[in-house]
Amino acid sequence: MRTKGNFTLIELLVVIAIIAILVALMLPALKGAKDSAKVVMCMSNLKQMGSGAINYSLDWDGAFPTRLHGTGGFVRFWFYQLCLATTGEYKGNGKDPILICPARTEASGPRIGTYTWVDYRICGTLWQNFHYLTEIQSPANTFYIGETSANADGVGPYSVDWLRHYKKANFLFIDGHVQSIRMGEQTNTNYLWY
């Protein structure tokens, strides 16, 4: 005869099995939440770069950072300028969190030069020369910085990394807003590659 308050072995195994089933059902949802958080963090990185670009342009009469800035021995990449304008320092060698997409799975990431890993690039031809905010006809529709998988100076419509965020990529626009765009939409006439 069983006394009150004690569990049998079968009852205990049933409870353990139910808990295991619930955990198995929850894991995919937790993974989805983690992936969504990475997308949000990536968009936050781009938003910070947008704030840095605005700060930079205020110091340079409305000009946005280009690929290289400076002359002689004082030449700096655009991301160096954005890190200084955003966080006040540039650490280099992949140690600047705003330059790394949290969803990146490659071991080393895209590489520029011999020392820096950056997951984002200036879009179109904006990286080549100084461009001023006043010359951009539609800042809300013009790509400024996007995610890339290519080891290139700039992002074009076909060098975007679509694998990080489930066939979507995040873009910073000239007006400072960040948007996640589905693969194939980057060539839509609503979006402009300057």
BELSULSUL-V141229 format. One record per pair of residues at least 12 apart in sequence whose ideal C-beta (glycine too) atoms are under 8 Angstrom apart, sorted by the first residue. I is the first residue (numbers start at 1). J is the second residue. Records with the same first field share a line. If there is no record, write none. Layout:
BEGIN
I=J ; J
END
This chain:
BEGIN
35=103 ; 165 ; 166
38=101 ; 102 ; 103 ; 164 ; 165
39=103 ; 165 ; 168 ; 170 ; 180
41=102
42=101 ; 102 ; 103 ; 147 ; 164 ; 165 ; 170
43=170 ; 178 ; 180
45=97 ; 98 ; 99 ; 100 ; 101 ; 102 ; 120
46=120 ; 145 ; 170 ; 171 ; 172 ; 178
47=172 ; 176 ; 178
48=86 ; 87 ; 98
49=82 ; 86 ; 98 ; 120 ; 145 ; 172
50=144 ; 145 ; 172 ; 176 ; 177 ; 178
51=85 ; 86 ; 176
52=81 ; 82 ; 83 ; 84 ; 85 ; 86
53=65 ; 82 ; 85 ; 144 ; 145 ; 172 ; 176
54=176
55=85 ; 86
56=81 ; 82 ; 85
57=132 ; 133
59=85
60=130
61=132
62=132 ; 133 ; 134
63=130 ; 131 ; 132
64=126 ; 130 ; 131 ; 132 ; 133 ; 144 ; 174
65=78 ; 81 ; 82 ; 122
66=78 ; 122 ; 126 ; 127 ; 128 ; 129 ; 130 ; 131
67=122 ; 127 ; 128 ; 153 ; 154
69=81
77=112 ; 113 ; 116
78=122 ; 127
79=96 ; 99 ; 116 ; 118 ; 120
82=98
83=96 ; 98 ; 99
86=98
92=115 ; 116
93=115 ; 116 ; 117
94=109 ; 116 ; 117
99=116 ; 117 ; 118 ; 119 ; 120
100=117 ; 118 ; 119
101=119 ; 120 ; 147 ; 164 ; 170
103=164 ; 165
104=119 ; 164
105=163 ; 164
110=148 ; 149 ; 150 ; 151
111=151
112=151 ; 153
119=147 ; 148 ; 161
120=145 ; 146 ; 147 ; 148 ; 155
121=145 ; 146 ; 148 ; 152 ; 153 ; 154 ; 155 ; 159
122=144 ; 145 ; 153 ; 154 ; 155
123=143 ; 144 ; 145 ; 146 ; 154 ; 155 ; 156 ; 171 ; 193 ; 194
124=143 ; 154 ; 155 ; 156 ; 193 ; 194
125=154 ; 193 ; 194
126=144 ; 154 ; 194
127=153 ; 154
128=154
131=194
133=174
136=174 ; 194
137=192
138=192
139=173 ; 174 ; 175
140=173 ; 174 ; 175 ; 177
141=173 ; 190 ; 191 ; 192
142=173 ; 174 ; 191 ; 192 ; 193 ; 194
143=155 ; 171 ; 172 ; 173 ; 174 ; 186 ; 191 ; 192 ; 193 ; 194
144=171 ; 172 ; 173 ; 174
145=171 ; 172
146=160 ; 169 ; 170 ; 171 ; 172
147=160 ; 161 ; 164 ; 169 ; 170 ; 171
148=160 ; 161
149=161 ; 163
156=193
157=186 ; 187 ; 193
160=183 ; 186
162=183
165=180
167=182 ; 183
168=180 ; 181 ; 182 ; 183
169=181 ; 183 ; 186
174=194
END
